[in-house]
Amino acid sequence: MKLLFNYLLFPGFLFSACVGLIAGWVDRKVTARIQWRKGPPWYQNFVDLMKLLGKETIIPQGASRMTFLLAPFLGLLSAVLVATILGVSLRMPLESFAGDVIVILYLLTMPAVSMILGGSSSRNPLASVGASREMKLVLGYELPFILSILAVIIRSGGSIQLGPILNQQINFGSNLASWPGALAFIAAIFCMQAKLGFVPFDVAEAEQEIMAGAVIEYSGLPLAVFRLTKAVLLYTIPLFLIALFWAGNLSWLALTGKYIAVLVIIILIKNTNPRLRIDQAMRFFWGPVTALAGISVILALFGL
Amino acid sequence: MDLKLKALTKSIWVFHAATSPCNNCDIEVLDLLTPKYDVERLGIVLVGSVRHADALLVTGVPNYKTRERLKKLYEQAPKPCVVVAIGGCACGRIIFQDSYNSPCPVDEVVPVDVYIPGCPPKPQAMIAGIAKLIKKVRGEK
């Protein structure tokens, strides 16, 4: 009963979706203000979802029906699971289970996998281009992301559990205050941008070149689920980074402030950069970002 | 009042179908997205895929090729979907009425909900047309 409550209501589905949708509005509003426009009202993302629920769902001819309809839910379910695990362990660090960092790492890849599955099952050339780009992007950002998390794990004495990582930071100060932590955080922010599919790394759904990429054939409910997944991720991934790097103070007010700070970084990167081609993005991730994460791992090994 | 229909009028995603226009109306349509008019404040967004569209924005006179494409586009759009004819050409074919390559006006191919005449119509006229369309969808007077 408590598990169901956690999953569906409080740190899970409802809460993370609401926070994510409002964060998505903040993104749209700030983008509009930067472009000297007025921007949509705060409930815009909720209205968009409501509208999509009322639209017809079209399954393209010759598409694999089951995969096409179930792929979006795979992404949403795993994103919500991450939100639940994170929310519970942030509130009560002792309730985390052994190895949950590894579980979160796997689950955070699932939305990208669902995008690839949905795109390739929809039998549209642009969707398969989007899916293949998404695949390459996953290969690109996973390596530096895991390396930067490795630096955190080394700093907290080789523990792969959120509770000890949080406790270590509460007792000895945030990871961000140390050199390896700061370098790993910078690398992780770039990976987060790619995981969220935001502008310098949005080749997978570039709306100018390949329309909407993997989601081009989706309409109605499945499209709403994809957008909901994006919203939940916009809440989850920044929170995951905060838990790993910046968890010195875990009061409500401090968490909210930190989340807004990370959100501002995301929006600023998004609005001041042009889109990279997929080869440029790969070179960026396997070059400078991996080097940065690698240096932070080495520094962490030397115990700086 | 149906909640889903109300949501539809507050977030109209527009697909721009150019059926052989002279590009004059298209440029005026793009004006709507610029800071001066900014239709995103009304929830209107230009989308790239017709599967995401709630409104089909038609400009130009259909010729033999684009007539078929327009018909296909309308069939591919998820319903409910409205059609807006923008510019004199899409409304009534003005000087191309007797042209050898214009088989029919737009409203013989797809059911048009709102006509916005002008050559090209001003952005203000387009916003006024969309406001009338919203009233029509909601069933208000």
Interface residues (C-beta under 8 A of the other chain):
Chain A: R28 A32 Q35 W36 R37 K38 G39 P40 P41 Q44 V47 D48 M50 K51 L53 G54 K55 E56 T57 I58 E207 Q208 M211 A212 V215 I216 E217 Y218 S219 G220 L223
Chain B: L3 K4 L5 A7 L8 K10 S11 P35 D38 E40 R41 G43 V47 G48 S49 R51 H52 D54 Q76 P78 K79 P80
